[in-house]
Structures are given as structure tokens and as C-alpha cells.
Amino acid sequence: MGLAAFLAVCFLLVLSGAEAGNGSRILSRPSVVNIGALYTFTSTIGRVARLAIQLAVDDVNANSGILAGTRLNVIKQDTNCSGFLGIIEALQLMVNDVVAIIGPQSSGIARVISHVVNELHVPLLSFAATDPSLASLQYPYFLRTTQSDYFQMNAVADIVQYYGWREVIAIFVDDDYGRGGISALNDALAKKLSKISYKAALSPNADRNEVSKMLIKVNLMESRIYVVHVNPDSGLSIFSVAKKLGMVNAGYVWIATDWLSSVLDSSNVDPDTMNLIQGVIALRPHTPDSDIKQKFLSRWNKLLQKGEASSSLNAYGLYAYDTVWLVAYAIDQFLTEGGAISFSSDPRLRDSNRSSLHLSALRSFNGGSNLLKKFSLTNFTGLTGQFQINSDGNLVHPAYDVLNIAGTGLRKIGYWSNYSSLSLISPEILYEKPPNSTTDSHQLYSVIWPGETTIKPRGWVFPNDGKNLRIGVPYRTSFKEFVTKENSPDGVGGYAIDVFKAAINLLPYPVPLQFILHGDGSANPSYDELVKMVADNYFDAAVGDISIVTNRTRIVDFTQPYTESGLVIVAPVKENSTPWAFLKPFSLEMWGVTGSFFLLVGVVVWILEHRLNTEFRGSPRQQLVTICWHFNEIRLLLWIYQPPSSAYRRMEISKESTTSGLHKQVVTRKIQSSRRTSSISRVSGASSLFAGFRVRPRSLFSQ
């Protein structure tokens, strides 16, 4: 018993020591944890983010329920919208042993700094870098705490599809942010069977002269749908120049990404500026209404009245505030589980004898990978709603408000979410219902378009520098009444040409076209070859007496037939309804053979049955009657056959065979037989406005 008591005491001492050890680790929490913040202080987003981050740090430090006495210390650095300065400022943050960096707002700077944080194991959380390519596995320490442009461009594509447009012109800033967004837009439009017809790139520091040259160029093009994806600080200059060029009038469509809503939300725009953007459709990251959001807005407005805030609050300010809380929750969980804030030197970063960079001051965060996992596991409700990063590195429930600029403010005409696409109901309500992403369920309120009209713009015009449609016409040498060469302004004429021109004249706009003869005029051309040239896009369309046959319908589409079948000869067929009509199916020789077999069979049956069957006995007359009974049975079977009821037969001459020079080929058919027809040939998938006339997908009428 003494040994047992001794062991029990030792066990209790070990257990108490373990508890003391755990307690010492809890008590060893650092008093201060440094985090960094990178953004441009004077930018539209930076002015809001600066105050939002500071308010969030103050709220975290004032909350005793988080970090258990550890205080957050934020170190801010100004990137000045420069990738070079952004790298320098990021390295200066690393020297201060930060465990996480909030920012930057620029996608280009975020891409460069991501290489630095990958090596030093410091998580980088950006509240404004929206380039979709940043979610690549190449940047494991980059986390996006705002909506990705991947979702925003899908929203733009859904808007384009909703209004039935097929081509857009993308105006974008030529940097990582612009190129990444437009690349995502191109992919999203391709899924909707639409496309970007032209990409108009602007340099990051483009002046009005460069903007003017670009807008003049795109104004000469076909599409009137412009998607503007530029930086908030320079985007309004595009609309200023467009207004002077008359490009914000009726017939034009402007779709701006969330940069425009950020500018309008964070500043009091004067009426002259609002006049520049009348009728524009804009997107804004959707943040659901809540009590904590309303309280924060009231708090911000009070600071704005006191002069402590330099601009109004926009969506990026809300994301910056929630990002700080995400960092606080993750660090708290990291420390609670026994994580230590420690750094170690990287042996690869050694100063050379003559170097003054002091690279040895850069140290790796030992707990970086563990803290990174905590960010993905953190889930809370912030100012922007549910704040959680999914396995793809994006925030859950991406959604946008669809806005229409009219008068002196913004009109909310609907919502977009990746859950239910376009709708009139807020996304948080739709999340509780089964998803319905069919195009029939898409809805938006009416839009006031540029020019103060509610009529949806067509979205395209004939370009001033566009090419005429190439219309192929067979150069016939026979049956010239249908189509042939003429000494007219168009150079061609005939019945098929007249039908085509009549259809064109029904359109409410002019159609520039050019008739091109196919053939040398010495012999009728090959119609199969003409149809193949349409399918190969050598001709935009073909007009003529072209028959609709199966092998041609596999490569092109045809209009409805505009003429009936070709020449026919109708001749009466003499009817004979005499009682002896049953004899017509067989010739005289056939009837002779049938009668001979009848007599032969009758004699054989008589011989076999005469001795046993009393019916085959009697007088010769009675026996002959018995044999004739078999003849009546055969006659009854033949009577069932009925001759053709048609009173006429005809000989129909195939129209294409006639017009192709094979006019000697004659086909005999019944009147009920099928007819061959002629029509205008067209490329597959064309507009029905031209009575079946079709052009190449890239030409004007594919809208």
C-alpha cells in the first residue's frame, strides 16, 4: 500500500505540473501582436479603408471577449499606387515582425507581395484586390476578403444575356486588375454564347488625349455595349470624354463594374458629374442590411460630421473592417491552441559584405502555416454578413446589387448572386429557397437608358468602317428569269434577287451589301460549291434558285421556300369502271397460265375425290359445276384488289435539274408525291429578320 500511495502522489504531482505548464502557456500570450496594413492613403478606397481599419482595431482591443488581454497593433504603410514602393513598404512591415498583412488594394501589388509572404510565411489578406488569378495555387498565403471579379464578370454576362445582346466592347485599364477581370468576362460571355468584340486597353495613367483616341476608335465599331472596368480614381474621365463625343446618348449602353459605385458611395458627387453618367448600369458588392451595419453607418456619419472622416463609407470600407475582425478571431484561436508568436532567420537571406539592404532583418513567421489554417476555419457575422472563406479562397455567398444611375442618385433595379443569378429578391432570402438559375426566372426592374429612354437599346449599329456583306449569286446561262447578270447598279437581277431585295427593304435600317457572281458565265455553276462557300464563310449569304436538299441542310440553313416546285406536265388517266376491271391486274398470258393451272388442279382434285366424295359424283354437268366452284373462290380473291384511285398522274421536272442544265431528266410521280422547292441559302444560326437570311457570326446581323 505504501508503494501505491507513493505512485499516486507522483501522479498527482505530474498532473499538477502539466496543468501549471498549460497555465504558463496561456499566461505567456504576448501583450501585443503586430499586424500590417498596406494601401494607398489618398485613393478612393484607401481613404475609407484607413479609418475603417483603425475603428476595427479599436473595437477589437476594447472587446474583452477576444484575444484575452492581447492587444492588436496595426502598422500602416502607404503604397502610393506603385508596385515598386509597395514591395519596399511590405519589406518594412516584415522587419516589424507582423503576423499578418491587411491589403493591398491593388491586384498588381498584391501579386508581387504574394511572392514575399510565401517565403516569409506571413498571411496576406486583401480587402480590395479582385483579380481572379490571385486565387491560384501559386499564392497559398494570399486570402481575398472581398468579392472576386470572377463573380462580378459573371454578373455582367448575365446582364448582357438578359437583354439579348451578343457582343460587347471592353474598356479596361491595362494592368493585372484590368486584364484579369476582362479575361474572366470573356470566359463568362462565352458560356452565354456571347463575346467581347474588341478589347480597348488604357494605360494605368492614361490622360484625356489617350482616352479620347480610344473612344473615337470604338465609336466607329459595330457594338454599342461598353463594359468599363477601370480604377476608381480615373474612371470618371472616360465618361467625361464620352459625353463630349456624344456617346452617352440614346442607343448606347454603359455597364460599369463596382469601381463606379465605390466612387459614388464615398463622395458627394456634384450634378455636373452625375450628368455624365446618366443611364449607366453599375454593380456594387451586396451587403445585407443588419442592425450592426446600421449602427456602424450612424457611427461613421457622426465622424464625418465632426471632420474625423475624409469620405463617406463604401463597400470596401465594410470589407476592410470585417477583415480586421477575421485576423483577430484567427489569432485568438491560434493563441488559444498554444501557438507561439516567434520568428526565425532565413539562412538564404544573408547580407553580403558590401550590401546595405539588411536582408537578415527579414525573418519568417514560424506559426504562419498554422495561422493560415485558422483563417479558413473562422466563421462569423460581420458588417458584410456571413464572413467565411471557402476552400477556393473566396468569400461565401458572392452577390452584387444591380444599380441604374438616373437623376441625382442610384436606383437599385435588382440583385445578382451565384445562387440564383438576376432577381428582384435579395440573395439572403433566396438562400432559404431551392436554387432556380433558369433564364426565365431572371428579373430586373425597368432601366432608364442613356438619352432618358426606357426603350431597350438594340446594342449595335452598322460600323462606319465596316465591310459590306458578301452575297453570292449564281451566274446562270439558262433560265435567266430566276437569277442572272444584268447591267444594273447591283449587277444582278431576276426573280430570286427581287424577293431578296423585298425582304431587305422591310428592315428598319439600311443593309450595306455587295452581290458577287459565282461562275464564269459560260456554263451554269455548281450549286453545291456555292453552298459550301457560304458554309466556309467566303460568302456571307447566297441568293438564287437553290434547292433545299438533305446534304446541303447539314452545312447551311435555308429560309422558308419562296417558290413552288418547277415545271410540271399534268395528263389525265383514262378510267375504266366496267365489271371486268378485275381482269386488268394480269395480262392475257397470265390469265391463260392461271386458267391452265385451274383446270389441272381441278382434274387432279376430281381424280382424288371422285371415288370417295359423293360431291364429285353425278352427271358430267354436276361435276363440272363443282370444278367451277374453285374458280369462283379464286375470282373472289382477285376482286379484293382495287386499282389506283387517282384520276391523274403527272410528270414533274425537278427544278434544280432543269435550272442546272439537266432539263432532259423527267420524273414521273403521283400527285401525292413530294415536291422540291427553291430558297435563299444562309449560314447556320442567323437572324430571322431577313426572312431566313443569314450572315457570319462575326458580322453585323448576328446580334
Secondary structure, DSSP 4 states (H G I P E B T S, - for coil): -HHHHHHHHHHHHHHHHHHHHHHHHHHT--SEEEEEEEE-TTSHHHHHHHHHHHHHHHHHHH-TTSGGG-EEEEEEEE-TT-HHHHHHHHHHHHHTT-S-EE--S-HHHHHHHHHHHHHHT--EEESS---GGGGSTT-TTEEE-S--HHHHHHHHHHHHHHTT--EEEEEEESSHHHHHHHHHHHHHHHHTT-EEEEEEEE-TT--HHHHHHHHHHHHTSSB-EEEEE--TTTTHHHHHHHHHTT-SSTT-EEEE-HHHHHHHHSS---HHHHHHTTT-EEEEE-----HHHHHHHHHHHHHHHHT--SS---HHHHHHHHHHHHHHHHHHHHHHTT----EEE-TT----TT--S-GGG-EEETTHHHHHHHHHH-EEEETTEEEEB-TTSSBSS-EEEEEEEETTEEEEEEEEETTTEEESS-HHHHTTS-----GGG-------BTTTB-SPP--B---TTPPPEEEEEE--SS-TTTSEE-SSTTSEESHHHHHHHHHHHTSSS---EEEEEES-SSSPPPHHHHHHHHHTTSSSEEEEEEE--HHHHTTSEE----B----EEEEE------GGGGGTTS-HHHHHHHHHHHHHHHHHHHHHHTTT-GGG-S-HHHHHHHHHHHHHHHHHHHHT------SEEEEE--HHHHHTT-TT--EEE-TTS----EEEEE-TT--GGGTT----TTSGGG-
